Amino acid sequence: MTLMDTENSEIPTLHEMLALRNRQITAVHQISRVLSSSLDLDDRLRDILKTSMQAVDADAGTVYLYRPADDKLVFRLVIGEKSEELTGRVMPADAGVAGAVFQSGESRIAADARSTGEHDRTIGESVGFDTKNIIAVPLKYQAGRPVGVMQVLNKRSGAFDSNDLEVLEIVAAVAATAIENAQLHRDAQLSAVAHAVGDLSHDIKNKVTPISLSVDTLAPLMDDMFADLDRLSAELDGAAGDSLRLATEVVREFAPESFKIIQDQVLEIQEFTKLIADTVKGIVSEPLLEPHDLNHIVMRQLDALEPVAKNQGALIIRELNDVPAAKFDRFSVERAIYNLVNNAIPETPAGGSVTVTTSHSLDGIFPTGKYLQIQVEDTGRGMPQDVLDRILRGDTKSTKPGGTGLGTKIVFNAVAAHHGVLEGESWEGQGTTFRIKLPLLIAATAEKQDRAASHRSSP
């Protein structure tokens, strides 16, 4: 073979290599523009995934982010057919091709996803999505710690090959850096806010502590005063003594209850301030599991919000079913109920309603059974699916003008602290439903009552 023949035979290979390098350079150039345009993580991920799909001519794509709290991969971003149904879903961190890539840290191609046993078809089939072929690449921070997986599916022409994989691995490295930088930026913002909230929490505590101390000082002084008045009234003539007792009767009856209300409110202010500070810092406190009557707690929150609903022209409907006394953290559950209802009221037009329902299941295994449930359903404006998904995964980013997102984060943290489940559906223009499911930990008295009822009903 002549030198010219050799050179001619190498030309197609050189063209192929040049085309590959051009694709890589184009993809990196496009992503570089993305990184300089926005620090919002969702915006970055969307543009990165679009660039990846274009680079390898894929029809769909997914970015999974790892959620260590429950060892799950979350469908953080989905582009393509059935994206609305899939976004926000979760799967075990070792399931399917994406799970295998996350666990091993090694990219892979599934040239025929229909036949390989490694591909988990369950989620795709549940929404009617047909996966033909897959490339999945790991997303790792610079220190090598895995953060998720980027996956593209269904090449429009031909099959995915090693050249496609090489392009995506370069993109994935840049994508992981984008995720890490966005997280660092967000952490810096939260740190600044947490510092400010911490100072505010300290200031509030300093302001309300004297109130509590004053009540603690005044209450025994009032008791001593009433004792002196009782002695004085006993020494006076009948009519004068009766007049003195009558003059002090209202204060005598009102004072203890007033002192308790003040003390309770001061305590709630301190607890709520700490809750906000912890939420901003990302702290999920261990719950104080004590026996409580859920319906009583729900009623207290609804009574407090009734004037707000009336001012809005909305109706609060209470459907409180018989539920057993159960162990949960009173304060965090109170705050979760309050925030769900308080968020629903302004979204509900005049004439609409917010229905709060309590229920439970004694049978089965949590979360499909053995649960305590609070459901808040409104006939309001509803919300887009991506906003609902963000709330259900605990993202504090608010879409309301002036909103902080802390209310929904408080709800999420309360559920997470109990190892519960937060579920929801929303239909724009029709309304939204949220359900809090907590593992049912029946209090001892309720367990005895259930056993007694079971014994009475047995033949």
C-alpha positions in Angstrom: 0.0 0.0 0.0 1.4 3.4 -1.0 1.7 6.3 1.4 -1.1 8.1 -0.4 -3.4 5.0 0.0 -2.6 5.0 3.7 -3.3 8.7 4.1 -6.6 8.3 2.2 -7.7 5.4 4.4 -7.1 7.5 7.5 -9.1 10.5 6.2 -12.5 9.1 7.3 -11.1 8.4 10.8 -9.6 11.9 11.0 -12.9 13.4 9.9 -14.7 11.4 12.6 -12.3 12.5 15.3 -12.6 16.1 14.1 -16.4 16.0 14.2 -16.2 14.5 17.7 -13.9 17.3 18.9 -16.2 19.9 17.4 -19.2 18.4 19.2 -17.2 18.5 22.4 -16.1 22.1 22.0 -19.6 23.2 21.0 -21.1 21.5 24.0 -18.6 23.0 26.4 -18.9 26.4 24.8 -22.7 26.4 25.2 -22.5 25.2 28.8 -19.9 27.9 29.6 -22.4 30.5 28.5 -25.1 28.9 30.7 -22.8 29.0 33.8 -22.3 32.8 33.3 -25.9 33.5 32.8 -27.6 32.2 36.0 -26.9 30.8 39.4 -30.3 29.2 39.7 -29.7 25.5 39.9 -32.8 24.5 38.0 -32.1 26.9 35.2 -28.5 25.6 34.9 -29.6 21.9 34.9 -32.2 22.5 32.3 -29.8 24.2 29.9 -27.1 21.6 30.6 -29.4 18.8 29.9 -30.7 20.4 26.7 -27.1 20.9 25.5 -26.4 17.3 26.3 -29.4 16.0 24.4 -28.5 18.2 21.3 -24.9 17.0 21.4 -25.8 13.3 21.1 -29.2 13.8 19.2 -31.2 12.3 22.1 -35.0 12.6 22.4 -35.2 12.8 26.2 -33.1 13.3 29.2 -33.1 13.2 33.0 -31.0 14.6 35.8 -31.2 12.6 39.0 -29.9 14.2 42.2 -29.1 12.0 45.2 -31.2 12.5 48.4 -29.2 11.0 51.3 -32.1 11.4 53.8 -33.8 8.4 52.4 -31.2 7.0 50.0 -33.2 7.9 46.9 -32.5 9.3 43.4 -34.9 12.2 42.7 -36.0 13.0 39.1 -34.9 16.6 39.6 -35.2 17.6 35.9 -36.8 15.7 33.0 -37.0 16.9 29.4 -39.0 15.1 26.8 -42.2 13.1 26.6 -43.9 12.5 30.0 -41.7 15.0 31.7 -44.5 16.4 33.9 -45.4 13.0 35.2 -41.8 12.0 35.9 -40.4 15.2 37.5 -40.2 14.9 41.2 -40.5 11.1 41.3 -38.0 9.1 43.3 -36.5 5.7 43.0 -34.0 3.6 45.1 -30.4 4.8 44.6 -29.4 1.4 43.3 -32.3 0.9 40.9 -31.9 0.6 37.1 -29.1 1.8 34.9 -29.0 5.2 36.7 -28.7 3.5 40.0 -25.9 1.2 38.8 -24.0 4.3 37.5 -24.5 6.2 40.7 -23.3 3.2 42.8 -20.3 2.4 40.6 -19.3 5.9 39.5 -18.8 4.5 36.0 -20.7 5.6 32.9 -22.5 3.1 30.7 -24.4 2.6 27.6 -27.6 0.4 27.3 -27.8 0.0 23.6 -31.0 -2.0 23.9 -32.9 -1.0 27.0 -35.8 -3.2 26.1 -33.8 -6.4 26.5 -31.3 -5.6 29.2 -32.2 -6.8 32.6 -30.4 -3.9 34.2 -33.0 -1.3 33.0 -35.8 -0.9 35.5 -38.9 -0.4 33.3 -41.4 0.1 36.2 -41.4 3.9 36.3 -41.4 4.3 32.5 -44.2 1.9 32.0 -46.3 3.5 34.8 -46.5 6.7 32.7 -46.4 5.1 29.2 -42.8 6.0 28.3 -40.9 3.6 26.1 -37.1 3.6 26.6 -35.2 2.2 23.7 -31.5 3.1 24.5 -29.7 4.9 27.3 -26.5 6.7 28.1 -26.0 7.4 31.8 -23.0 9.3 33.3 -22.2 10.0 36.9 -22.3 13.5 38.3 -19.4 14.0 40.9 -18.2 16.9 42.9 -14.5 17.9 42.4 -13.6 15.8 45.5 -15.1 12.8 43.8 -18.3 12.6 46.0 -21.2 11.5 43.8 -24.1 13.9 43.6 -26.3 12.3 41.0 -26.6 11.0 37.5 -27.3 12.5 34.1 -29.1 10.2 31.6 -30.1 10.7 28.0 -32.5 8.4 26.2 -33.7 7.3 22.8 -31.2 8.5 20.1 -33.2 9.8 17.2 -31.0 8.1 14.6 -28.8 5.0 15.0 -27.5 3.9 18.4 -25.5 5.6 21.1 -21.8 4.9 20.8 -18.5 5.6 22.6 -18.2 9.0 20.9 -21.5 10.1 22.4 -20.4 8.8 25.8 -17.1 10.8 25.6 -19.1 14.0 24.8 -21.5 13.4 27.7 -18.7 12.6 30.2 -17.1 16.0 29.4 -20.5 17.7 29.8 -21.2 15.8 33.0 -17.9 17.0 34.5 -18.9 20.6 33.8 -22.5 20.0 35.0 -21.3 18.7 38.3 -19.1 21.8 38.8 -22.2 23.9 38.0 -24.2 22.0 40.6 -21.5 22.4 43.2 -21.0 26.1 42.5 -24.7 26.7 42.7 -24.9 24.8 46.0 -22.0 26.8 47.4 -23.6 30.1 46.4 -26.9 29.0 48.0 -25.1 27.8 51.1 -23.4 31.2 51.3 -26.7 33.0 51.0 -28.3 30.7 53.6 -25.4 31.2 55.9 -25.8 35.0 55.8 -29.6 34.7 56.4 -29.1 32.2 59.1 -26.7 34.5 60.9 -29.2 37.4 60.7 -32.0 35.1 61.8 -29.8 33.9 64.7 -29.3 37.4 65.8 -33.0 38.2 65.5 -33.8 35.0 67.5 -31.5 36.2 70.2 -33.0 39.7 70.3 -36.6 38.3 70.4 -35.7 36.0 73.3 -34.2 39.0 75.2 -37.4 41.0 74.6 -39.8 38.3 75.7 -37.9 36.9 78.6 -38.7 39.9 80.9 -42.4 39.3 80.2 -42.1 35.7 81.4 -40.1 36.8 84.5 -42.6 39.5 85.3 -45.4 37.0 85.3 -43.4 34.6 87.4 -42.9 37.4 89.9 -46.4 38.8 89.8 -48.3 35.5 90.1 -47.1 34.7 93.7 -47.6 38.3 94.7 -51.2 38.1 93.5 -51.7 34.9 95.5 -50.4 36.7 98.6 -52.6 39.7 97.9 -55.7 37.5 97.6 -54.9 35.7 100.8 -54.6 39.0 102.6 -57.9 40.1 101.1 -59.5 36.9 102.3 -58.3 37.5 105.8 -59.5 41.2 105.7 -62.9 40.3 104.4 -63.3 37.7 107.1 -62.6 40.4 109.7 -65.2 42.8 108.3 -68.9 42.8 108.8 -71.0 40.6 106.6 -72.0 43.1 104.0 -68.6 44.8 103.8 -66.8 41.4 103.6 -69.1 40.3 100.8 -68.5 43.5 98.9 -64.8 43.1 99.2 -65.0 39.5 98.0 -67.3 40.5 95.1 -64.9 43.3 94.1 -62.0 41.0 93.7 -63.8 38.0 92.3 -63.4 38.8 88.6 -59.6 39.4 89.0 -59.2 36.3 91.1 -60.8 34.1 88.4 -59.2 35.9 85.5 -55.6 36.2 86.7 -54.5 32.5 86.7 -55.8 32.0 83.2 -54.3 35.2 81.9 -50.9 34.3 83.4 -51.0 30.9 81.7 -51.9 32.4 78.3 -49.0 34.9 78.6 -46.6 32.1 79.6 -47.8 29.8 76.8 -47.5 32.6 74.2 -44.0 33.6 75.3 -43.0 29.9 75.0 -44.5 29.6 71.6 -42.8 32.8 70.4 -39.4 31.4 71.6 -40.1 28.0 70.0 -41.3 29.5 66.7 -38.3 31.8 66.5 -36.0 28.8 67.1 -37.9 26.8 64.5 -37.4 29.5 61.9 -33.7 29.8 62.7 -33.3 26.0 62.4 -35.2 25.9 59.2 -33.1 28.5 57.6 -29.9 26.7 58.7 -31.3 23.4 57.3 -31.5 21.8 60.8 -34.2 19.2 61.3 -34.6 18.8 65.1 -35.3 15.4 66.7 -39.1 15.3 67.5 -40.3 15.1 71.0 -42.7 12.1 70.8 -45.4 12.4 73.4 -49.1 11.3 73.4 -51.4 13.9 71.9 -55.0 14.3 70.6 -54.5 15.2 67.0 -58.0 16.6 66.6 -57.6 18.9 69.5 -54.4 20.3 68.0 -56.0 20.7 64.6 -59.0 22.5 66.2 -56.7 25.0 68.0 -54.9 25.9 64.7 -58.2 26.3 62.8 -59.7 28.4 65.6 -56.8 30.8 65.3 -57.1 30.9 61.5 -60.9 31.3 61.3 -60.8 35.1 61.4 -58.2 35.1 58.5 -60.5 32.9 56.4 -63.6 35.0 57.1 -61.7 38.1 56.1 -60.8 36.4 52.8 -64.4 35.2 52.4 -63.4 31.6 52.5 -64.9 28.8 54.6 -62.9 26.4 56.8 -64.5 23.0 56.8 -63.6 20.6 59.6 -63.9 16.9 58.9 -62.2 15.5 62.0 -62.7 11.8 62.2 -62.0 9.6 65.3 -58.3 9.1 65.6 -56.4 7.4 68.5 -54.2 9.3 70.8 -50.8 9.0 69.2 -47.2 10.0 69.9 -45.8 12.9 67.8 -44.1 16.3 68.3 -46.9 18.7 69.2 -45.1 21.9 68.3 -43.8 20.8 64.9 -47.2 19.3 63.9 -49.0 22.4 65.0 -46.7 24.6 62.9 -47.1 22.3 59.9 -51.0 22.4 60.1 -51.0 26.1 60.6 -48.7 26.8 57.6 -50.6 24.5 55.3 -54.0 26.1 56.1 -52.5 29.6 56.3 -51.0 29.2 52.8 -54.2 27.8 51.4 -56.5 30.6 52.6 -55.1 33.5 50.5 -55.0 31.2 47.4 -58.8 30.5 47.9 -61.1 33.1 46.3 -64.1 34.4 48.2 -66.8 31.7 48.4 -64.3 28.9 48.3 -63.3 26.5 51.0 -60.4 24.9 52.8 -61.2 21.5 54.1 -59.1 19.9 56.8 -59.6 16.1 57.3 -58.0 13.8 59.9 -57.9 10.1 59.5 -55.7 7.1 60.4 -55.0 3.5 59.5 -54.3 0.8 62.0 -53.5 -2.0 59.6 -50.7 -2.6 57.1 -47.2 -1.1 56.9 -46.3 2.6 56.7 -46.8 4.6 54.5 -49.7 2.6 52.9 -50.9 1.6 56.3 -50.3 2.2 60.0 -50.4 6.0 59.6 -51.9 9.2 61.1 -53.0 11.6 58.4 -53.9 15.3 58.1 -55.2 16.4 54.7 -55.7 20.1 53.7 -57.7 20.6 50.5 -58.6 24.0 49.0 -60.7 25.1 46.1 -58.1 27.8 45.2 -56.0 28.8 42.2 -53.8 25.7 42.2 -50.2 25.7 41.1 -48.0 24.4 38.3 -46.6 20.9 38.6 -43.0 22.1 38.9 -43.9 24.3 41.9 -45.8 21.5 43.6 -42.8 19.1 43.0 -40.5 21.7 44.6 -42.6 22.0 47.7 -42.8 18.2 48.1 -39.1 17.8 47.9 -38.5 20.6 50.5 -37.2 23.4 48.2 -37.6 26.7 50.0 -37.6 28.8 46.8 -40.9 30.8 46.8 -42.8 31.8 43.6 -44.9 34.4 45.4 -43.8 38.1 45.4 -42.2 38.7 48.8 -42.4 35.1 49.7 -39.6 33.2 51.5 -40.7 29.6 51.1 -40.1 29.1 54.8 -43.7 28.0 55.5 -43.6 25.1 53.2 -40.0 24.2 54.4 -41.4 24.1 58.0 -44.0 21.7 56.8 -41.5 19.5 55.0 -39.1 19.5 58.0 -41.9 18.5 60.4 -42.8 15.5 58.2 -39.1 14.6 57.7 -38.4 14.7 61.5 -41.2 12.1 62.0 -39.9 10.0 59.0 -43.3 10.7 57.5 -44.5 11.4 53.9 -45.7 14.6 52.3 -48.0 14.1 49.4 -50.0 16.4 47.2 -51.8 17.1 44.0 -52.8 20.4 42.3 -54.9 21.5 39.4 -54.5 25.0 38.2 -57.8 26.9 38.5 -59.3 24.1 40.7 -57.4 23.8 43.9 -54.6 22.0 45.8 -54.5 19.1 48.2 -51.7 18.3 50.6 -51.5 15.2 52.9 -49.2 14.7 55.8 -48.7 11.1 56.7 -47.0 10.3 60.0 -46.1 6.8 61.3 -48.9 5.9 63.7 -47.3 5.5 67.2 -50.3 4.8 69.4 -50.1 6.0 73.0 -50.4 3.4 75.7 -53.9 4.4 76.8 -55.1 4.1 73.2 -53.5 0.7 72.8 -55.3 -0.5 75.9 -58.6 0.8 74.6 -58.0 -0.9 71.2 -57.2 -4.2 72.9 -60.3 -3.9 75.1 -62.5 -3.1 72.1 -61.1 -6.1 70.2 -61.7 -8.3 73.2 -65.3 -7.2 73.5 -66.0 -7.7 69.8 -64.5 -11.2 69.8 -66.9 -14.2 70.2 
